[in-house]
């Protein structure tokens, strides 16, 4: 009788050991997350988007692979990824958050946050969802691609020319306490515009002596 009890207890120990091993293999801890983020970082710096797409889970969105390829493949990006934290995210999934810095051709971003939704598929960590490839957030992209930003240098140049024009115009006007108007031009934002609609129209020019 004792033999059967001992055998049964041995079987239970083996069974619990197998279950524990399987469960442990399905857990993503902070060390795993850090190593995974390092792999992604290195692939981004190599411009190797295709290998990153091979790390996607079968449950990843249909358009995620193409988005990563477009953002990374063949690109020259200096990418630094830092680990912030990890938490369970639904059944068998984990959300890893981090902060990153990225620099490309004519753009740079730093101190921004990103995330990875991870799960284990066939004993390998896989990406279910992520936004790491959005190196420049949508709002920043919209600003940098705005037509207003493109004409901004022209607008500034025009304002500088206008300011010099008003400065020369002021020197030719008959105005008491002219120094006050000079202060307006030099120290007040858009003072040249204020002068144009006031002193420029109000005060006569100094007549040239014959």
Rosetta silent file (secondary structure, phi, psi, omega in degrees, C-alpha in Angstrom):
SEQUENCE: XXXXXXXXXXXXXXXXXXXXXXXXXXXXXXXXXXXXXXXXXXXXXXXXXXXXXXXXXXXXXXXXXXXXXXXXXXXXXXXXXXXXXXXXXXXXXXXXXXXXXXXXXXXXXXXXXXXXXXXXXXXXXXXXXXXXXXXXXXXXXXXXXXXXXXXXXXXXXXXXXXXXXXXXXXXXXXXXXXXXXXXXXXXXXXXXXXXXXXXXXXXXXXXXXX
SCORE:     score description
SCORE:     0.000 S_00000001
   1 L     0.000  -44.508  178.988    0.000    0.000    0.000 S_00000001
   2 H   -62.588  -32.033  179.623    2.802    2.363    0.927 S_00000001
   3 H   -63.351  -42.062 -179.947    4.439    1.539   -2.411 S_00000001
   4 H   -66.806  -40.002  178.981    1.365    2.755   -4.311 S_00000001
   5 H   -64.462  -42.841  179.326    1.144    5.923   -2.253 S_00000001
   6 H   -63.650  -40.331  178.839    4.836    6.662   -2.829 S_00000001
   7 H   -65.686  -39.820  179.506    4.444    6.040   -6.546 S_00000001
   8 H   -65.345  -42.296  178.994    1.423    8.324   -6.721 S_00000001
   9 H   -65.006  -37.935  177.374    3.239   11.104   -4.886 S_00000001
  10 H   -63.167  -41.867  178.206    6.228   10.722   -7.212 S_00000001
  11 H   -61.326  -42.585  179.438    3.908   11.010  -10.211 S_00000001
  12 H   -63.596  -39.890  179.183    2.358   14.189   -8.799 S_00000001
  13 H   -62.829  -43.108  178.883    5.799   15.735   -8.234 S_00000001
  14 H   -64.817  -42.160 -179.278    6.815   14.994  -11.808 S_00000001
  15 H   -62.804  -46.482  179.242    3.506   16.349  -13.125 S_00000001
  16 H   -64.749  -34.102  178.280    3.776   19.575  -11.120 S_00000001
  17 H   -65.856  -42.083  178.480    7.372   19.957  -12.243 S_00000001
  18 H   -65.181  -43.428  179.642    6.399   19.675  -15.902 S_00000001
  19 H   -62.435  -42.165  179.827    3.533   22.146  -15.441 S_00000001
  20 H   -64.360  -39.430  179.993    5.819   24.592  -13.654 S_00000001
  21 H   -65.939  -43.357  179.704    8.423   24.315  -16.403 S_00000001
  22 H   -64.569  -41.977 -179.406    5.851   24.891  -19.132 S_00000001
  23 H   -64.626  -42.761 -179.305    4.356   27.839  -17.248 S_00000001
  24 H   -63.583  -35.399 -178.186    7.760   29.395  -16.636 S_00000001
  25 H   -71.000  -15.371 -178.764    8.646   29.081  -20.309 S_00000001
  26 L   -97.883    7.636 -177.492    5.527   31.090  -21.196 S_00000001
  27 L  -103.206  135.119  174.412    6.421   34.055  -18.967 S_00000001
  28 L  -103.736  116.117  178.948    8.187   37.196  -20.209 S_00000001
  29 L  -101.331 -179.557 -175.323   10.153   38.837  -17.411 S_00000001
  30 H   -64.658  -35.631  178.407   11.995   42.156  -17.313 S_00000001
  31 H   -65.772  -42.382  176.717   15.327   40.595  -18.338 S_00000001
  32 H   -59.985  -42.967 -178.535   13.689   38.955  -21.354 S_00000001
  33 H   -63.630  -42.969  179.285   12.095   42.275  -22.284 S_00000001
  34 H   -61.655  -45.133  179.608   15.398   44.150  -22.035 S_00000001
  35 H   -63.240  -39.633 -179.815   17.161   41.595  -24.231 S_00000001
  36 H   -65.170  -43.784  179.560   14.336   41.698  -26.751 S_00000001
  37 H   -64.742  -33.716  177.087   14.401   45.501  -26.940 S_00000001
  38 H   -65.313  -40.239  177.818   18.169   45.378  -27.447 S_00000001
  39 H   -62.367  -46.040  178.828   17.706   43.036  -30.407 S_00000001
  40 H   -61.385  -44.402  179.577   15.127   45.372  -31.946 S_00000001
  41 H   -57.706  -46.352 -178.704   17.383   48.383  -31.332 S_00000001
  42 H   -63.948  -39.731  179.496   20.328   46.706  -33.075 S_00000001
  43 H   -67.298  -37.139  176.636   18.210   45.721  -36.076 S_00000001
  44 H   -63.505  -44.957 -179.815   16.886   49.275  -36.406 S_00000001
  45 H   -65.375  -24.901  176.582   20.430   50.662  -36.347 S_00000001
  46 L   -85.224   -8.006 -175.948   21.363   48.155  -39.053 S_00000001
  47 L    70.633   29.052 -174.815   18.391   49.224  -41.173 S_00000001
  48 L  -105.820   79.305 -179.975   17.152   45.637  -41.079 S_00000001
  49 H   -74.993  -28.798 -177.528   13.396   45.870  -40.964 S_00000001
  50 H   -62.685  -40.796  179.814   12.828   42.468  -42.576 S_00000001
  51 H   -69.234  -29.416  176.190   14.323   40.576  -39.638 S_00000001
  52 H   -67.474  -39.064 -179.855   12.150   42.549  -37.237 S_00000001
  53 H   -65.502  -24.101  177.069    9.041   41.503  -39.151 S_00000001
  54 L   -71.438  -13.363  179.864   10.111   37.870  -38.671 S_00000001
  55 L   -93.493    4.524 -179.542    9.663   38.465  -34.932 S_00000001
  56 E   -77.294  145.227  176.766    5.971   39.309  -35.333 S_00000001
  57 L   -76.930  152.938  172.938    3.332   37.096  -33.768 S_00000001
  58 L   -59.398  -19.089 -179.546    0.678   35.409  -35.932 S_00000001
  59 L   -90.251    2.368  179.716   -1.751   37.545  -33.926 S_00000001
  60 L   -69.248  154.315  178.694   -0.138   40.822  -35.053 S_00000001
  61 L   -60.703  150.110 -174.343   -2.174   43.246  -37.151 S_00000001
  62 L   -64.371  -29.498 -177.376   -2.088   42.665  -40.890 S_00000001
  63 L   -93.976   -3.202 -174.559   -0.523   46.035  -41.686 S_00000001
  64 H   -65.821  -40.512 -178.962    2.130   46.055  -38.954 S_00000001
  65 H   -59.157  -45.687 -178.944    4.750   44.202  -40.982 S_00000001
  66 H   -67.135  -37.373  179.318    4.601   46.689  -43.856 S_00000001
  67 H   -63.416  -42.229  178.850    4.714   49.674  -41.508 S_00000001
  68 H   -66.260  -42.933  179.102    7.877   48.381  -39.840 S_00000001
  69 H   -60.620  -46.440 -179.389    9.487   47.614  -43.194 S_00000001
  70 H   -62.711  -35.479 -175.313    8.710   51.077  -44.548 S_00000001
  71 H   -81.650  -27.739 -169.487   10.061   52.774  -41.424 S_00000001
  72 H  -115.357  -43.804 -169.735   13.242   50.732  -40.923 S_00000001
  73 L   -57.500  120.493  177.095   14.382   48.773  -43.979 S_00000001
  74 L    74.696    2.597 -177.954   17.426   50.383  -45.585 S_00000001
  75 L   -87.163  151.105  175.556   17.113   53.511  -43.457 S_00000001
  76 L  -100.466   94.634 -176.170   20.014   55.181  -41.658 S_00000001
  77 L  -125.828  132.030  172.593   18.626   55.657  -38.167 S_00000001
  78 E   -96.739  110.736 -170.365   20.475   56.037  -34.890 S_00000001
  79 E  -120.468  126.385  175.850   18.136   54.406  -32.384 S_00000001
  80 E  -120.689  122.557 -176.928   18.547   54.181  -28.609 S_00000001
  81 E  -117.299  128.704  177.891   15.948   52.164  -26.701 S_00000001
  82 E  -117.542  142.028  179.918   15.586   52.160  -22.908 S_00000001
  83 E   -84.251  133.948  178.016   13.449   49.808  -20.833 S_00000001
  84 E  -109.950  -47.113 -177.895   10.869   51.375  -18.488 S_00000001
  85 E  -175.393  171.828  179.765    8.624   48.574  -17.266 S_00000001
  86 E  -143.278  142.985  177.459    6.578   45.472  -17.995 S_00000001
  87 E  -149.874  155.818  177.890    3.084   44.369  -17.010 S_00000001
  88 E   -65.857  143.028 -175.197    0.632   41.631  -17.915 S_00000001
  89 L  -139.503   84.283 -178.836   -1.615   42.594  -20.798 S_00000001
  90 L    79.591 -171.071 -175.692   -4.451   40.190  -21.305 S_00000001
  91 L   -74.597  112.778  175.447   -4.157   36.418  -21.522 S_00000001
  92 L    72.704    9.538 -179.673   -0.552   35.342  -22.099 S_00000001
  93 E  -119.285  157.954 -177.798    0.542   38.785  -23.289 S_00000001
  94 E  -136.774  139.398  176.845    2.767   41.441  -21.765 S_00000001
  95 E  -103.861  119.094  179.029    3.065   45.159  -22.371 S_00000001
  96 E  -106.780  127.226  179.078    6.622   46.466  -22.286 S_00000001
  97 E  -112.777  153.727 -179.943    7.108   50.225  -22.168 S_00000001
  98 E  -158.864  177.881  174.917   10.242   52.236  -22.774 S_00000001
  99 E  -124.106  150.713 -174.408   11.720   55.546  -23.779 S_00000001
 100 E  -143.303  161.977  169.468   13.773   56.152  -26.872 S_00000001
 101 E  -129.132  140.142 -179.244   15.896   58.572  -28.836 S_00000001
 102 E  -143.691  145.056  179.968   16.134   58.434  -32.614 S_00000001
 103 E  -141.179  128.370  177.675   17.956   60.437  -35.239 S_00000001
 104 E  -129.837 -161.563 -179.581   17.613   60.276  -38.997 S_00000001
 105 L   -73.461  114.094  177.156   18.194   62.447  -42.015 S_00000001
 106 L    67.062   19.922  175.009   17.008   65.993  -41.179 S_00000001
 107 E  -151.954  157.668 -179.920   15.053   64.907  -38.106 S_00000001
 108 E  -157.361  140.953  178.006   15.644   63.979  -34.487 S_00000001
 109 E  -141.340  142.581 -179.805   13.473   62.897  -31.559 S_00000001
 110 E  -151.907  155.512  177.635   14.375   62.139  -27.953 S_00000001
 111 E    71.677   16.800 -179.215   12.782   61.466  -24.590 S_00000001
 112 E   -96.998  162.015 -177.091    9.640   59.976  -26.137 S_00000001
 113 E  -106.130  153.140  173.899    7.876   56.788  -25.047 S_00000001
 114 E  -145.860  177.014 -176.792    6.972   53.646  -26.969 S_00000001
 115 E  -147.326  160.347  174.141    5.578   50.194  -26.249 S_00000001
 116 E  -135.998  128.015  170.734    5.695   46.539  -27.294 S_00000001
 117 E   -97.359  117.117 -172.742    2.890   44.011  -26.765 S_00000001
 118 E  -118.134  152.735  170.088    4.649   40.647  -26.511 S_00000001
 119 E  -148.513  166.328  179.528    3.672   37.005  -26.251 S_00000001
 120 E  -101.931  124.095  178.315    5.508   33.696  -26.510 S_00000001
 121 E  -126.364  121.510 -177.716    4.921   31.661  -29.668 S_00000001
 122 L    54.084   45.261  177.569    6.786   28.370  -30.128 S_00000001
 123 L    65.015   16.858  177.695    9.036   29.232  -27.164 S_00000001
 124 E  -124.960  142.456  177.079   10.057   32.541  -28.769 S_00000001
 125 E   -72.563  129.626 -177.517    9.077   36.072  -27.800 S_00000001
 126 E  -128.960  154.478 -178.551    6.962   37.616  -30.549 S_00000001
 127 E   -92.505  122.176  173.900    5.491   41.064  -31.176 S_00000001
 128 E   -88.673  -41.950  178.945    1.712   41.342  -31.176 S_00000001
 129 E  -156.360  154.835  179.099    1.666   45.124  -31.458 S_00000001
 130 E  -167.147  160.409  173.299    4.112   48.022  -31.134 S_00000001
 131 L  -126.760   17.845 -176.172    4.627   51.647  -32.020 S_00000001
 132 L   -61.247  -28.908 -176.597    8.446   51.700  -31.906 S_00000001
 133 L   -73.707  -12.859  177.294    8.594   52.317  -35.661 S_00000001
 134 L   -86.510   70.613 -175.141    6.786   55.654  -35.236 S_00000001
 135 L   -60.109  -37.250  174.891   10.032   57.438  -34.469 S_00000001
 136 L  -108.896  115.399  179.412    8.345   60.795  -35.081 S_00000001
 137 L   -54.851  156.270 -175.930    4.852   60.960  -33.519 S_00000001
 138 H   -55.836  -40.001 -177.918    2.001   61.819  -35.887 S_00000001
 139 H   -66.249  -35.694  178.659    1.580   65.317  -34.476 S_00000001
 140 H   -71.110  -38.780  176.634    5.281   66.058  -35.010 S_00000001
 141 H   -61.452  -41.327 -179.036    5.131   64.671  -38.545 S_00000001
 142 H   -65.534  -34.229  178.774    2.146   66.880  -39.315 S_00000001
 143 H   -69.636  -48.120 -176.273    4.027   69.919  -38.012 S_00000001
 144 H   -68.736  -26.558  179.308    7.228   69.221  -39.919 S_00000001
 145 L   -95.842    5.819 -178.174    5.310   68.467  -43.121 S_00000001
 146 L   -69.363  136.578  176.148    3.036   71.482  -42.755 S_00000001
 147 H   -59.626  -29.902  179.410    3.035   73.938  -45.698 S_00000001
 148 H   -62.669  -40.345 -179.978    3.158   76.746  -43.139 S_00000001
 149 H   -65.553  -33.578 -178.506    6.513   75.500  -41.877 S_00000001
 150 H   -69.610  -31.535  179.962    7.872   75.421  -45.420 S_00000001
 151 H   -94.380   -1.171 -178.091    7.031   79.089  -46.028 S_00000001
 152 H   -58.431  -45.692  178.477    8.136   80.135  -42.534 S_00000001
 153 H   -59.845  -36.954  178.843   11.706   81.114  -43.616 S_00000001
 154 H   -66.129  -40.235  179.360   10.267   83.265  -46.417 S_00000001
 155 H   -63.403  -43.498  179.100    7.911   84.940  -43.953 S_00000001
 156 H   -62.721  -43.591  179.008   10.768   85.697  -41.546 S_00000001
 157 H   -60.940  -42.036  179.063   12.886   87.132  -44.356 S_00000001
 158 H   -63.626  -38.826  178.678    9.985   89.339  -45.422 S_00000001
 159 H   -66.832  -36.291  177.970    9.498   90.624  -41.869 S_00000001
 160 H   -65.040  -44.792  178.127   13.201   91.487  -41.595 S_00000001
 161 H   -61.848  -42.575  179.613   13.067   93.466  -44.859 S_00000001
 162 H   -62.590  -39.877  179.682    9.885   95.190  -43.683 S_00000001
 163 H   -62.149  -44.394  178.083   11.564   96.093  -40.356 S_00000001
 164 H   -64.177  -37.148  179.078   14.511   97.734  -42.141 S_00000001
 165 H   -62.800  -45.068  179.266   12.102   99.623  -44.394 S_00000001
 166 H   -67.494  -33.906  178.520   10.218  101.021  -41.374 S_00000001
 167 H   -64.760  -44.042  177.537   13.504  101.895  -39.654 S_00000001
 168 H   -66.448  -40.661  179.379   14.648  103.921  -42.665 S_00000001
 169 H   -61.762  -40.886  179.963   11.195  105.466  -42.983 S_00000001
 170 H   -62.162  -37.961 -179.405   11.274  106.550  -39.326 S_00000001
 171 H   -65.140  -17.989 -177.596   14.591  108.331  -39.821 S_00000001
 172 L  -101.357    5.647 -176.439   12.921  110.469  -42.505 S_00000001
 173 E  -100.489  147.836  174.713    9.890  111.532  -40.441 S_00000001
 174 L   -88.318   96.736 -175.091    9.338  114.777  -38.524 S_00000001
 175 L  -134.609  130.037  171.748    8.478  113.354  -35.105 S_00000001
 176 L   -73.159  146.579 -178.638    8.937  114.775  -31.615 S_00000001
 177 L    52.416   49.333 -177.079   10.512  112.323  -29.177 S_00000001
 178 H   -61.163  -26.190 -178.071   11.539  110.116  -32.057 S_00000001
 179 H   -60.149  -27.876  177.493   13.563  107.943  -29.690 S_00000001
 180 H   -65.023  -37.437  178.621   10.290  106.495  -28.380 S_00000001
 181 H   -71.192  -35.326  175.308    9.502  105.201  -31.834 S_00000001
 182 H   -63.281  -40.253  176.328   12.990  103.752  -32.147 S_00000001
 183 H   -60.743  -39.668  177.936   12.396  101.923  -28.869 S_00000001
 184 H   -59.678  -45.194 -177.788    9.155  100.603  -30.331 S_00000001
 185 H   -68.164  -39.195 -172.638   10.959   99.239  -33.375 S_00000001
 186 H   -85.166  -29.251 -169.571   13.871   97.722  -31.474 S_00000001
 187 H  -118.374  -12.201 -178.533   12.243   96.306  -28.367 S_00000001
 188 L  -104.832  126.090  176.073    8.570   95.587  -29.089 S_00000001
 189 L   -56.030  134.220 -178.752    7.632   92.458  -31.065 S_00000001
 190 L    58.706   26.467  176.803    6.044   93.470  -34.353 S_00000001
 191 H   -61.213  -30.808  179.409    6.792   97.090  -33.498 S_00000001
 192 H   -64.875  -35.732  178.660    7.432   97.750  -37.187 S_00000001
 193 H   -69.753  -40.301  177.016    3.850   96.744  -37.992 S_00000001
 194 H   -61.097  -44.120  179.886    2.521   99.027  -35.245 S_00000001
 195 H   -63.248  -39.212 -177.632    4.612  101.886  -36.599 S_00000001
 196 H   -59.148  -39.431 -176.898    3.403  101.263  -40.156 S_00000001
 197 H   -90.147   -2.291  179.880   -0.247  101.788  -39.158 S_00000001
 198 L  -122.978  -85.713 -175.795    0.469  104.742  -36.850 S_00000001
 199 H   -60.198  -37.845 -178.897    3.589  106.883  -37.185 S_00000001
 200 H   -60.340  -37.104 -177.941    4.225  105.987  -40.814 S_00000001
 201 H   -91.229  -22.731 -172.862    0.821  107.346  -41.828 S_00000001
 202 H   -88.023  -42.834 -171.155    0.569  110.163  -39.282 S_00000001
 203 L   -97.621  139.818 -179.263    3.863  112.044  -39.449 S_00000001
 204 L   -76.122  159.138  176.685    5.178  113.889  -42.536 S_00000001
 205 E   -78.384  154.294  175.539    8.556  113.230  -44.050 S_00000001
 206 L   -71.643  125.463 -179.231   11.426  115.650  -43.554 S_00000001
 207 L   -76.376  136.277  178.783   11.637  117.880  -46.602 S_00000001
 208 L   -74.047  135.895  177.837   14.994  117.948  -48.315 S_00000001
 209 L   -71.994  142.244 -178.298   16.663  121.353  -48.423 S_00000001
 210 L   -76.643    0.000    0.000   17.136  122.784  -51.901 S_00000001
